[in-house]
Amino acid sequence: MTIIGRVTRDAEVRSLSNNKSVVSFSVAVNHDYKDKSGTKVTQTEFFDCAYWFSTGVAQYLTKGSLVELAGRVSARAWMGNDGLPKAGLNFNTTDITLHGGNKPEAQGAQQQQQPTQAQQAPPENGGIPEANTANPANAAATPVYEAEIIPNGATIDDDLPF
């Protein structure tokens, strides 16, 4: 199963008694649909996630980060402290893909701090900006252009429905 959502709490690394470590975090996944009256409804599912393969990823799994996870989901049930039955979803994560920074508000603030393209010196490589590897925060915001590749003999159909 693959899910895409936002991390709801910073990841924690736990050491187990068998000298293994696990990264634990939680992800919220939104699902939008329209009810019978046509009103848009957003339903949110919360997943408690575990990642067993590398603890180095924990530093990037911060609250608000957008992530794509692949793995296996399982349901769990327990009796709450209030005596009522509770249920939740666990996600045993096998692959993690990080999608950009934290919350959209934080990204907007970061973009405001960076100079506009008019304020930057013109690139010396024919107008194609290069990724800024000296500062990883700027590297994600730097546009990188790739040449459009069209195979020989291929035609472009402008009547595509998308």
Summary of the structure (lengths in Angstrom):
residues: 162
radius of gyration: 21.8
end to end distance: 26.5
largest distance: 69.5
contacts: 328
relative contact order: 0.14
helix: 14%
strand: 42%
